[in-house]
Amino acid sequence: LLWNSKLKWVAVTLLSMSLVLFSVKTYARSGVWKNDMTLWNNVIGQYNNVVEAYINRGAYFVNEKRNKEAITDFNKAIELKADNADAYCNRGVVFTNEKRNDEAVNDFDKAIQLKPRYAKAFCNRGVVFMNEKRNDKAIDDFNKAIELKPDYAEAYNNRGNVFTSQNRNAEAIDGFNKAIELKSDYAEAFYNRGIVFVNENRIAEAMNNFTKAIELKSDYANAYNNRGIIFVNEKRTIEAIKDFNKAI
């Protein structure tokens, strides 16, 4: 494509002006973006009908364990757009965290109704069923999540936990292996695989998995505690005390 030299000069000039304008806006916005909350506060302050802004600020509140504020934001998102599957799914996560299981399941049901191939909603509903020891329903949901999203590491991990509770150790290990294959820094999957190895008296492998979990997640209290128990059984008292202290 050959450009007319005059048109080329005009285009370059306009492009330069646009870059300056975007740079000025980005600089001005950098004062707003101290963290996700301040960013979405600013958006909502200017445009109070942006559904995604409430969903994103709500997700920030979930991560900060500010559940009441998260629910308020997800409620607002649903009020603005009653067919938003993400808002129902995210609110369901908060209800799960608060052990409001019936409300959580209702929200995940609604999310799936609105978005039938919503792998995350199936996985999250499976977690509620797992917590309630409704294992068959949990496995069905994790299977569906994996069918919809074959690289869903969390679904493999969660299904592995159900298999562990049923003493289906080989299937559990297969699930944790797959989760780790998909997500090599998945501390919880290493920890959970360690639990199965303990159950099978494969102590060296359990120790390796708890140690790996700790390397990946330095504040993993349960991993320190369980590794400490292995040290006690091996009469490695000093190392055991160190791990229990760390867990505490």
Solvent accessible surface area in square Angstrom, and as a share of the most:
residue,aa,sasa,rsa
1,L,202,1.01
2,L,177,0.88
3,W,140,0.49
4,N,89,0.46
5,S,93,0.60
6,K,156,0.66
7,L,120,0.60
8,K,106,0.45
9,W,174,0.61
10,V,60,0.34
11,A,38,0.29
12,V,77,0.44
13,T,50,0.29
14,L,105,0.52
15,L,110,0.55
16,S,54,0.35
17,M,109,0.49
18,S,44,0.28
19,L,106,0.53
20,V,93,0.54
21,L,115,0.57
22,F,133,0.56
23,S,68,0.44
24,V,91,0.52
25,K,137,0.58
26,T,90,0.52
27,Y,177,0.67
28,A,70,0.54
29,R,90,0.33
30,S,68,0.44
31,G,50,0.48
32,V,35,0.20
33,W,146,0.51
34,K,162,0.69
35,N,59,0.30
36,D,65,0.34
37,M,41,0.18
38,T,36,0.21
39,L,19,0.10
40,W,55,0.19
41,N,57,0.29
42,N,43,0.22
43,V,21,0.12
44,I,20,0.10
45,G,69,0.66
46,Q,103,0.46
47,Y,128,0.49
48,N,102,0.52
49,N,101,0.52
50,V,49,0.28
51,V,15,0.09
52,E,102,0.46
53,A,0,0.00
54,Y,15,0.06
55,I,17,0.09
56,N,54,0.28
57,R,43,0.16
58,G,0,0.00
59,A,38,0.29
60,Y,40,0.15
61,F,12,0.05
62,V,29,0.17
63,N,120,0.61
64,E,90,0.41
65,K,170,0.72
66,R,86,0.31
67,N,32,0.17
68,K,169,0.72
69,E,67,0.30
70,A,0,0.00
71,I,24,0.12
72,T,82,0.47
73,D,4,0.02
74,F,1,0.00
75,N,63,0.32
76,K,62,0.26
77,A,0,0.00
78,I,23,0.12
79,E,127,0.57
80,L,64,0.32
81,K,89,0.38
82,A,67,0.52
83,D,82,0.43
84,N,20,0.10
85,A,11,0.08
86,D,56,0.29
87,A,0,0.00
88,Y,22,0.08
89,C,0,0.00
90,N,33,0.17
91,R,43,0.16
92,G,0,0.00
93,V,43,0.25
94,V,0,0.00
95,F,13,0.05
96,T,20,0.12
97,N,84,0.43
98,E,65,0.29
99,K,166,0.70
100,R,93,0.34
101,N,34,0.17
102,D,112,0.58
103,E,68,0.30
104,A,0,0.00
105,V,24,0.14
106,N,96,0.49
107,D,7,0.04
108,F,0,0.00
109,D,57,0.29
110,K,64,0.27
111,A,0,0.00
112,I,24,0.12
113,Q,127,0.56
114,L,60,0.30
115,K,90,0.38
116,P,89,0.56
117,R,173,0.63
118,Y,20,0.07
119,A,11,0.09
120,K,100,0.43
121,A,0,0.00
122,F,19,0.08
123,C,3,0.02
124,N,26,0.14
125,R,43,0.16
126,G,0,0.00
127,V,36,0.21
128,V,0,0.00
129,F,13,0.05
130,M,40,0.18
131,N,87,0.45
132,E,58,0.26
133,K,166,0.70
134,R,105,0.38
135,N,36,0.19
136,D,109,0.57
137,K,100,0.43
138,A,0,0.00
139,I,20,0.10
140,D,93,0.48
141,D,8,0.04
142,F,0,0.00
143,N,61,0.31
144,K,66,0.28
145,A,0,0.00
146,I,20,0.10
147,E,117,0.52
148,L,27,0.13
149,K,90,0.38
150,P,91,0.57
151,D,85,0.44
152,Y,18,0.07
153,A,6,0.05
154,E,62,0.28
155,A,0,0.00
156,Y,23,0.09
157,N,8,0.04
158,N,20,0.10
159,R,49,0.18
160,G,0,0.00
161,N,44,0.22
162,V,1,0.01
163,F,15,0.06
164,T,24,0.14
165,S,79,0.51
166,Q,58,0.26
167,N,122,0.63
168,R,92,0.34
169,N,30,0.15
170,A,74,0.57
171,E,70,0.31
172,A,0,0.00
173,I,21,0.11
174,D,91,0.47
175,G,4,0.04
176,F,0,0.00
177,N,60,0.31
178,K,64,0.27
179,A,0,0.00
180,I,23,0.12
181,E,126,0.56
182,L,64,0.32
183,K,76,0.32
184,S,86,0.56
185,D,88,0.46
186,Y,16,0.06
187,A,7,0.05
188,E,62,0.28
189,A,0,0.00
190,F,19,0.08
191,Y,27,0.10
192,N,21,0.11
193,R,42,0.15
194,G,0,0.00
195,I,51,0.26
196,V,0,0.00
197,F,12,0.05
198,V,60,0.35
199,N,86,0.44
200,E,63,0.28
201,N,118,0.61
202,R,91,0.33
203,I,54,0.27
204,A,75,0.58
205,E,66,0.29
206,A,0,0.00
207,M,29,0.13
208,N,98,0.50
209,N,10,0.05
210,F,0,0.00
211,T,39,0.23
212,K,73,0.31
213,A,0,0.00
214,I,16,0.08
215,E,121,0.54
216,L,63,0.31
217,K,74,0.31
218,S,78,0.51
219,D,110,0.57
220,Y,21,0.08
221,A,45,0.35
222,N,89,0.45
223,A,0,0.00
224,Y,21,0.08
225,N,58,0.30
226,N,28,0.15
227,R,40,0.14
228,G,0,0.00
229,I,81,0.41
230,I,8,0.04
231,F,15,0.06
232,V,77,0.45
233,N,113,0.58
234,E,79,0.35
235,K,175,0.74
236,R,99,0.36
237,T,83,0.48
238,I,147,0.74
239,E,69,0.31
240,A,1,0.01
241,I,93,0.47
242,K,148,0.63
243,D,5,0.03
244,F,55,0.23
245,N,95,0.49
246,K,119,0.50
247,A,26,0.20
248,I,175,0.89
